[in-house]
Amino acid sequence: MDRPLLSLRSALIFLLALLAGGAASGLTAAGGEGTARSLLAGLAAAGLAVPFFNRLIADEDHPRQPADIVHATTAEEKSHG
């Protein structure tokens, strides 16, 4: 097997989610909550961080344009053609 298990982008997304979950868990524990609540807060933060960072970090194969530019371009094309 010459290819990696995860792409660099996926590994970065999971790493950032792990860091966000760890930070949320640590801050919850430092705030005086119990271990169970701290773990639940960390898992929830990590679960929400994965789709957040997935949308935040652009995919190299599919460059995305802001919606405003796309809508402005199609509106100009319709008015000229």
N, C-alpha and C positions, 0 to 999 in steps of 0.2 A: 504494500500500500504506500504509494508515493504521495497521495493527496492528504491534506489535513482533515481532521474530523469536523472542524468548524471553520468557516471563513473568518478572516480577520475582522470583518464588520460584525458578524454574529458574536464572536468572542468579546469584542469591545462592548456591545450592547449588554451582554450578560455580566460582564465585569462591572459596568456602571450600575446596573440593577442591583448587583450584590453589594456594592458600596453604598448605594442609597438605602437598601434594606438594613445594612449594618449600622448606618448612621441613625436611622429611625429607631432601630432597636436599642442602640446605646443611649440615645437621648431620652427615650421612654423609660429606660431603667434608671437613668440619672435623675429623672423627674419623680422617682419614688414609687413607680408602679411595680407590680410583681413580675416575676420571670415569664409567666405565661402571657401576660398582656404585652410585655416587651417583645416576645417572639412573634406574637400575632401582629403587632404593629410593624415589625420588620418584614414579615412575610407579605403583608398587605402592600407595603411600600415597594418591595421588590416586584411584586406582581403588577403593580401599576406602572412601574418604571420601565418594564420591558417594552410595552407598546409605545410609551412616550419616547424613549430613546430610539426605537425602531423608526418612528416617523421623523425624529429630529436629525438622525444621521442619514444622509442621502445615499441611495443605492447608486453605485458607479455605472451599472448597466443601464439604468433608467433615470437620467437626469430629470428633475422636476422643476417646473416653473411655478412661480406664484400664481394663484388663481386670477388675480387682477390683470396680469399681463396676458394670460390666455384669453380672458373674456374681452379685453380691450382689442386684442388682435382679431378675434372673430367678428367683433362689432365693426371694425374698420373694413374687414374683407367684405362683409355683407353690404356696407354702404357704398363701396367702390365697385362691386360686381353685381 
